[in-house]
Amino acid sequence: METRPVPPASRFSDYLAPSQVVYDLKSKDKVEAIEELLDVLAKQKLIDNKKLLLTRIIDRENLVSTAIGCGVALPHARVDAGGGIAVAAGRSERGIDFDAHDGQKVHLIILVVWNPSLPGLFNHLFAGLARFLIRPENRGRILAAKDRAELYDILSKIEFRFVHEEKIVSRARLLKKLQELELKKKRKGTKDQQKELQKQAAMIREELDRDLLSRFDRLMERYGFAVADAVDGVCQGCNINISTQMDSAMEDSNDIYVCENCGKYLVSARKKKK
């Protein structure tokens, strides 16, 4: 398959058309919302196999929620299913439970399906969305939009620049989920169970950097686990306090943090839903 490069700079309007925006989602839960947005893409003939994509996106969602906090979710799938990239955006005034880490309901859902022949697109597209959506005033404008035309106008002007370092998905939580899967693989189970665990682990590994995975695998081999929770400023891997600065920075962050004492990857303890 031919590999196509990702442009170094672009706008969301290069990927999103007005017909791919839903101003008021009717769905009441995240599965319905994802299906509603896939219906939009199917109607525009931007996807070939809705059932396959729905299954893949829900499988990914069940591993680690794609809600990034502050009322935003970015469900996605990297699938060789024809086409290049398909994007749909939906706004929910009532909000939808996406099992977000911060406990907040999601009001903006941007669904992205892209082809494996587009390397780097995940970072390129989502890093631009992160820079825009992290600002409260921008999220406020989206919620205050009076109709689809105004919502599209706001979204279409989001600028993207290809940046390797930025990640909108919480890699620490993906690593923690990968750890859970690797530990389950060591237990006895049926061939079908092992096959499913392998499939889920491979899905996560597709989204993580090679260097990150290499260190993760070394920690797993040496200690039996590589990711530890940080609870009330204490690493649960070694029961030693982490710095106040690190503890504060970890909250609502998608960056990777490492315990200065034991060297394990750290993930902040999950907040209770409000």
C-alpha positions as CSV (number, residue, x, y, z in Angstrom):
1,M,0.0,0.0,0.0
2,E,1.3,3.4,-0.9
3,T,2.3,5.6,2.1
4,R,1.1,9.2,1.8
5,P,2.8,11.9,3.8
6,V,0.9,14.2,6.3
7,P,1.0,17.9,5.4
8,P,3.1,19.9,7.9
9,A,0.3,22.4,8.4
10,S,-3.4,22.5,7.7
11,R,-6.9,23.5,9.0
12,F,-9.7,21.3,10.3
13,S,-11.7,22.3,7.2
14,D,-9.3,20.2,5.2
15,Y,-10.8,17.1,6.8
16,L,-14.3,18.3,8.1
17,A,-17.2,19.4,5.9
18,P,-20.4,21.0,7.2
19,S,-22.3,17.8,6.3
20,Q,-20.1,16.0,8.8
21,V,-21.2,18.1,11.8
22,V,-24.1,17.2,14.0
23,Y,-25.2,20.3,16.0
24,D,-27.4,18.4,18.5
25,L,-26.7,14.7,19.1
26,K,-29.7,12.7,19.9
27,S,-27.8,9.9,21.5
28,K,-27.9,9.3,25.3
29,D,-24.8,7.1,25.7
30,K,-21.4,6.8,24.1
31,V,-22.1,3.8,21.9
32,E,-25.2,5.4,20.4
33,A,-23.2,8.6,19.9
34,I,-20.4,6.9,18.1
35,E,-22.9,5.0,15.9
36,E,-24.8,8.3,15.2
37,L,-21.5,9.9,13.9
38,L,-20.7,6.8,11.9
39,D,-24.1,7.1,10.3
40,V,-23.2,10.6,9.2
41,L,-20.0,9.3,7.5
42,A,-21.8,6.4,5.9
43,K,-24.4,8.8,4.5
44,Q,-21.6,10.9,3.0
45,K,-20.1,7.6,1.6
46,L,-16.8,8.4,3.5
47,I,-16.7,4.9,5.1
48,D,-17.3,1.5,3.6
49,N,-18.0,-0.8,6.5
50,K,-19.9,0.8,9.4
51,K,-20.2,-2.4,11.4
52,L,-16.5,-3.1,11.3
53,L,-15.6,0.5,12.3
54,L,-18.2,0.5,15.1
55,T,-16.7,-2.7,16.5
56,R,-13.1,-1.5,16.3
57,I,-13.9,1.9,17.9
58,I,-15.9,0.4,20.7
59,D,-13.1,-2.2,21.3
60,R,-10.7,0.7,21.6
61,E,-13.0,2.7,23.8
62,N,-13.4,-0.3,26.2
63,L,-9.6,-0.4,26.7
64,V,-9.2,3.2,27.8
65,S,-11.7,6.0,27.4
66,T,-10.9,8.5,24.7
67,A,-12.5,11.3,26.7
68,I,-9.7,13.7,27.4
69,G,-11.5,15.8,30.1
70,C,-13.3,19.1,30.1
71,G,-16.2,17.7,28.2
72,V,-14.4,16.5,25.1
73,A,-14.0,13.0,23.7
74,L,-12.0,11.9,20.6
75,P,-13.0,8.3,19.7
76,H,-10.9,6.9,16.9
77,A,-9.8,3.9,15.0
78,R,-6.8,3.1,12.7
79,V,-8.3,0.7,10.2
80,D,-7.4,-0.4,6.8
81,A,-11.0,-0.2,5.5
82,G,-10.7,1.9,2.3
83,G,-10.3,5.6,2.0
84,G,-7.9,7.9,3.7
85,I,-9.4,9.8,6.6
86,A,-13.0,10.3,7.8
87,V,-14.0,12.8,10.5
88,A,-17.3,13.6,12.1
89,A,-18.1,16.0,15.0
90,G,-21.1,16.1,17.2
91,R,-22.2,18.4,20.0
92,S,-24.4,17.3,22.9
93,E,-26.1,19.9,25.0
94,R,-27.2,17.5,27.7
95,G,-23.8,15.7,27.8
96,I,-22.9,12.0,27.4
97,D,-21.2,9.8,29.9
98,F,-17.9,8.7,28.3
99,D,-16.3,7.4,31.5
100,A,-14.0,10.4,31.5
101,H,-11.2,10.5,34.0
102,D,-12.4,13.9,35.4
103,G,-15.9,12.5,35.8
104,Q,-17.5,15.2,33.6
105,K,-20.0,14.4,30.8
106,V,-18.9,14.9,27.3
107,H,-20.4,17.7,25.2
108,L,-18.1,17.6,22.1
109,I,-17.3,14.4,20.3
110,I,-14.9,14.3,17.4
111,L,-14.7,10.9,15.7
112,V,-11.7,10.1,13.5
113,V,-11.1,7.1,11.3
114,W,-7.8,6.9,9.4
115,N,-6.0,4.6,7.1
116,P,-2.6,3.0,8.2
117,S,-1.1,4.4,5.0
118,L,-1.2,7.8,6.6
119,P,1.7,7.8,9.1
120,G,1.7,10.4,11.8
121,L,-1.8,11.6,11.2
122,F,-2.9,10.7,14.7
123,N,-0.4,13.1,16.2
124,H,-0.8,15.7,13.6
125,L,-4.6,16.0,13.9
126,F,-5.1,15.4,17.6
127,A,-2.2,17.7,18.7
128,G,-3.9,20.6,16.9
129,L,-7.3,19.7,18.5
130,A,-5.6,19.6,21.9
131,R,-4.1,23.0,21.6
132,F,-7.5,24.5,20.7
133,L,-9.7,22.6,23.0
134,I,-7.6,23.0,26.1
135,R,-8.6,26.7,26.2
136,P,-11.9,27.2,28.2
137,E,-12.9,30.1,26.0
138,N,-12.8,27.9,22.9
139,R,-14.9,25.2,24.5
140,G,-17.3,27.9,25.6
141,R,-17.8,29.1,22.1
142,I,-18.6,25.6,20.9
143,L,-21.2,25.1,23.6
144,A,-22.7,28.5,22.9
145,A,-22.9,28.0,19.1
146,K,-26.5,28.7,17.9
147,D,-26.6,26.3,15.0
148,R,-24.6,23.9,12.8
149,A,-23.3,26.7,10.6
150,E,-21.8,28.5,13.6
151,L,-20.4,25.3,15.1
152,Y,-18.7,24.4,11.8
153,D,-17.3,27.8,11.5
154,I,-15.6,27.5,14.9
155,L,-14.3,24.0,14.3
156,S,-13.2,24.6,10.7
157,K,-10.7,27.3,11.7
158,I,-8.7,25.0,14.0
159,E,-5.1,25.0,12.8
160,F,-2.9,21.9,12.8
161,R,0.9,21.7,12.7
162,F,2.7,18.4,12.7
163,V,4.3,18.0,16.1
164,H,5.8,14.6,17.1
165,E,6.0,15.3,20.8
166,E,2.4,16.3,21.5
167,K,-0.1,13.6,22.5
168,I,-3.7,14.2,23.3
169,V,-4.3,10.6,24.4
170,S,-3.2,9.8,27.9
171,R,-0.3,7.5,27.2
172,A,0.2,6.7,30.9
173,R,-3.3,5.2,31.1
174,L,-2.7,3.3,27.9
175,L,0.4,1.9,29.5
176,K,-1.5,0.9,32.6
177,K,-4.1,-0.9,30.5
178,L,-1.4,-2.6,28.6
179,Q,0.1,-3.7,31.9
180,E,-3.3,-5.2,32.9
181,L,-3.5,-7.1,29.6
182,E,0.1,-8.4,29.9
183,L,-0.5,-9.7,33.4
184,K,-3.7,-11.4,32.3
185,K,-1.8,-13.1,29.4
186,K,0.4,-14.8,32.0
187,R,-2.6,-16.5,33.6
188,K,-4.0,-19.7,32.3
189,G,-6.8,-19.3,29.8
190,T,-8.4,-20.7,26.7
191,K,-6.9,-20.1,23.3
192,D,-9.8,-17.7,22.5
193,Q,-9.1,-15.7,25.6
194,Q,-5.4,-15.5,24.9
195,K,-6.2,-14.4,21.3
196,E,-8.5,-11.7,22.5
197,L,-5.9,-10.4,25.0
198,Q,-3.2,-10.4,22.2
199,K,-5.6,-8.4,20.0
200,Q,-6.3,-5.8,22.7
201,A,-2.6,-5.4,23.6
202,A,-1.7,-5.0,19.9
203,M,-4.3,-2.3,19.6
204,I,-2.7,-0.3,22.4
205,R,0.9,-0.8,21.1
206,E,-0.1,0.7,17.8
207,E,-0.6,4.1,19.6
208,L,2.5,4.1,21.7
209,D,6.1,5.2,20.9
210,R,8.6,2.5,20.3
211,D,11.0,3.8,23.0
212,L,8.2,4.0,25.5
213,L,7.2,0.4,24.8
214,S,10.8,-0.8,25.0
215,R,11.2,0.7,28.5
216,F,7.8,-0.6,29.5
217,D,8.8,-4.2,28.4
218,R,12.1,-4.0,30.3
219,L,10.3,-2.9,33.5
220,M,7.7,-5.7,33.1
221,E,10.4,-8.3,32.6
222,R,12.5,-7.1,35.6
223,Y,9.8,-6.2,38.2
224,G,6.6,-7.8,37.0
225,F,4.9,-4.4,36.6
226,A,5.8,-1.1,35.0
227,V,3.0,1.4,35.9
228,A,2.0,2.5,39.4
229,D,-0.7,4.7,40.7
230,A,0.1,8.0,42.4
231,V,-2.4,8.4,45.3
232,D,-2.3,11.5,47.5
233,G,1.2,12.3,46.3
234,V,2.6,8.8,47.0
235,C,3.9,6.3,44.4
236,Q,2.1,3.0,45.0
237,G,5.0,1.1,43.5
238,C,7.5,2.0,46.2
239,N,5.3,3.9,48.8
240,I,7.6,6.9,48.5
241,N,6.3,10.5,48.2
242,I,6.7,12.1,44.8
243,S,7.5,15.8,44.5
244,T,4.6,18.2,45.0
245,Q,5.4,19.8,41.7
246,M,5.1,16.5,39.8
247,D,2.0,15.5,41.7
248,S,0.3,18.8,40.6
249,A,1.6,18.5,37.0
250,M,0.2,15.0,36.6
251,E,-3.4,15.9,37.2
252,D,-5.3,16.3,34.0
253,S,-2.0,15.8,32.0
254,N,-1.4,13.5,29.1
255,D,2.4,13.5,29.6
256,I,4.4,10.6,30.9
257,Y,5.8,10.8,34.4
258,V,8.3,8.5,36.1
259,C,8.8,7.9,39.8
260,E,12.2,9.4,40.8
261,N,12.6,6.6,43.3
262,C,11.6,3.3,41.7
263,G,11.6,4.3,38.0
264,K,8.0,3.1,37.3
265,Y,5.7,5.0,35.1
266,L,3.1,7.0,37.1
267,V,-0.5,7.6,36.5
268,S,-2.7,9.8,38.8
269,A,-5.4,8.1,40.7
270,R,-8.8,8.1,39.0
271,K,-11.3,10.7,40.3
272,K,-14.8,9.8,41.3
273,K,-17.6,10.8,39.0
274,K,-19.4,13.9,40.0
